[in-house]
Amino acid sequence: MKITKMASFAVFFCTCFIITTGLLNAEKVFKVGDELGWQEPGQNSSAVYTQWATRNRFQVGDSLSFEYKNDSVIEVDKWGYYHCDGSKPIVAFNNGHGVFKLDRPGPFYYISGTPNHCMGGQRLLIEVMGLHHHSPLTATPPAGQLAPSPQPSSGVFVSVTLGSLSTLLMGTLIALLWCSP
């Protein structure tokens, strides 16, 4: 009877471990700008995409989905981002919907391909986190341009790694098996 109970606990915890591992490694698709989508920001909201990026955490394997009308989206290098220059695109979409796979850690730069939209704030810089990377990229604009002030945060960053989670589950399993009658 004791072996059957122990086997049930082992199967239960292995199942929980597999499900949790899958959830932690799930790839996400982020709709850029949420309800706003990808469009030129209004006069008083030029930092809307910067603020959107700071509210999200991007991992390798995630994707960015840009939805827009009468516009385009261009992935550019750092220079193209800060100078609103799409003349040397890495990837460009102008069909109303573009999806970019985040395939490496580090910065990714996007601008609108519509003249003057980028200068009006329709550009996005994101930092894709690698393994054990806990802080977002702090970009510095070129001389003569001021960056928006960061928004205060009341959130607490909690890091859960696969190793800490597996240690917790294994410890719980051992404790339950040790204490079971």
Buried (B, 14 or more C-beta within 10 A) or exposed (E): EEEEEBEEBEEEBEEBBEEBBEEEEEEEEBBBBEEBBBBBBEEEEBBBBBEBBBEBBBBBEBBBBBBBEEBBBBBBEEEBBBBBBBEEBBEBBEEEEBEBEBEEBEBBBBBBBBEEBBBBBBBBBBBBBEEEBEEBBEBEEEEEEEEEEEEEEEEEEEEEEEEEBEEEBEEEBEEBBEEEE
